[in-house]
């Protein structure tokens, strides 16, 4: 029974994937005294953004028919999420501030209140060598095949498995890449909690992921 017609396809998936990559040089290599420093790539700041709106109509004419994730409305246009991401890349140090606004962003950050719900990701990274990177802060989960940003997924309406999370991790992790193999290991708060609430069992959890890429077109992650 076609109880719900999710015209979110006409979801002006207007993922205004305005990949407006605004890169600005912040390091003046002309004044570098060490010749090796002059060969280092300049630090850059990129700003990218996206937005999605959708329309949903239910033939049962009820808002309670919530058979899709992050689209809890009826006979109305709604903002899914508007995002803006600031990413700084230096020779060894990087930083990311990823903000989201809208109902989708609020549901991802259900464990937060107020303005902090807009923070999807906020972390610093340090790469002492090319094959090793440390990251500290809050980053989007590596679990599952779907991502927080809808335009990065095959389906606009995400699966229920993704609805149940996790959505983010807060802690410290290390990424190692050697040849065709990659490995990530870290320690984090309970999933989706930047700061566990008072009285919450404040355990720390181990996160890990292994990847194998035999070529540019095939990638296996476990």
N, C-alpha and C positions, 0 to 999 in steps of 0.2 A: 504494500500500500504506500503509495507515494505521499506520505504525510508531510514531508518536508522538502521544499524545493529551495535549495541553497544557491541562490543566484550569485553567490559570492564569486562565481566564475566570472560574472561580470563585475566581480570584485575588482572594481577598478584596481586591479592588482597593480594599480598605478604605483607599482613599486617604483616610485620616482627614484629608482636606483640612481640617483644623482651621484654617481661616482665622481663627484666633483673633486677630483684629486688635486687638492691645493697644496703644492709642495713648495716650501720656502727654505732656502739655504740659511742655516743658523750658525755655521762654522766658517770662519774666514781662514782658509788654508794659506792665504798669501802671507800671513804673518807667522806661520809655523816655522820654528827654528830647526826642528828635526826633519831631514829630508823624507823620512819614513812617514811622518805625519801628513805630508803633502799628498801622499798616495792614498790616504784613507778617504772613503766616500763621505761627502758632507752630510751632516745631520739634516733630516727632513721632517716636516710636519704635514700629514695628510688629513683632510677632513672629508668624510663621506657621509651620505645620508640616504634615507629611504622613507617612504610612507605608504600605507595601504588603507583603503576604505572598502567596505563591503555592504551589500544589501541582502537581507535574508527575509524570505516569506514562508510562512508555515500554513499549509492548507487546513490544518486543524485550528488555525487562528488562535494559537496560544503560545505564550513565551516559554512555557514549561517544557516544550518539546526540544530539549537540548541534546540532540543526537550528534552534534559536532562540537569540537573544542574551540574555545576562545571566540565564539560567535553567538553569545547569548542575547539576542535581540529578536524582535518580530516586526515585520513590515516597516522597516526603517533602515536608513543608511547609518553607518557607524564607523568611527575611526578604529582600526585595528591597532596600529602602532606607528608613531612617527619616531624615527631614530636619527641620531647624529653621533658620529664616531670620530674622535680625535686620536690620532696615532703618531707618536714621535719615534723616529728611528735614528739612533746614533751608531757609532762604530761598535760599541759594546753595550750601551744602555738604551733601553726603550721604555715607553710608557703608553698605556691605552686608557682612554676614558670613553666609555660607550654608554650613551643615554637613550632611554626610550620613554615615550609618552603615549598614553592611551590605555584602553581596557586590557589589551593583551600584555602590556608592560606591567600593569598592576598585578595581574594574575601570576606572572612569572615571579614577582617579588612579594608574594603573599606574606612572607615572614617579616617584612619591613613595614614601616609606616611613614606617611608624609613624603617629603622630598626624596628620601632615600629609595623610594620605590622606583624612581626614575633611573637608578644606577643599575645597568645590566652587567657591565664589566668595569673594573677599575684595578689596574695592576701595574707593577713595575717589573722589568726584566733585565737580566744581566748576562752577557755572554762572554766569559773569559777567553774562550776559544770558539772556533767555528762550529764544532760539533756538540757543544754543551751550552744550554741556556737555563738559567734559574728564573722562576717567576714567583712573585709574592703579591697577594691581594685577592680579588674576586674575579674569577674567569668563568666563562660559559662551560657547561658540562661537556665532557667528552663521551658520555654514555649515550648510546642510541645513534640512529642515523639521521635524526631530524635536528634542526637548529632553531635558535630563538627567532631569527629574522625570517619571516615567511617567504620572502622572495628567494631565499637560498634553498628552499625545499621543493620537492616535486609537487606536493599537494598543498593548496592554500590552507585547508582545514586539517590540522594536525591530528595524528592518531591518538587514541585514548591512552596508549602506553606512554606517549610523550606528555600527555596531560598530567599524568601522575608523577612526573618529574623523574630524577632530579633536574633542576634547571641551572644551578650554579654551585661552585665550590669556593670556599675561602680558606686560604692557607698558603703553603709553599710547595712548589714542585720543581722537578728537574727534567728537562727534555734532552735526550741523547740521540744523535743521528750518526750512524756509522755505515757507510755504503748503502746497501738496499734496506737496511734495518733501522727502525726507530724505536725508542723506548721512553716512556714517561713514568715517573714514580713521584709520589708526594704524600703529604699529610695535610688533612683539612678538618674544619669544623663539621658538624652534622650537615648534610646536604641542604642547600638553600638558606642556611643561617650565616649571616655575617657576624652577628653577635648572638650566641644562644641566649634565650630568655632566662630570667632568674628562676631557679628551681629545675631547669631543664638538665637532664643528665648530660653533662658537658664532656662527652667522650670525643676523642680524636679518631679519625678514620684514615686508613691507607688507601690511596687511589693509585691506579697503575694502568698502563696501556702499552701494547706492543703492536708495531706495524711492520709490514713487509711490502716493498714495491719493486717487483722484478723489472718493471719498465715504467715509462711515463704514463701508460694507459691503464695499468693494473695496480691496484693498491688493496692490500688486505690488512684489516685492523682487528685486533682481538682484545 
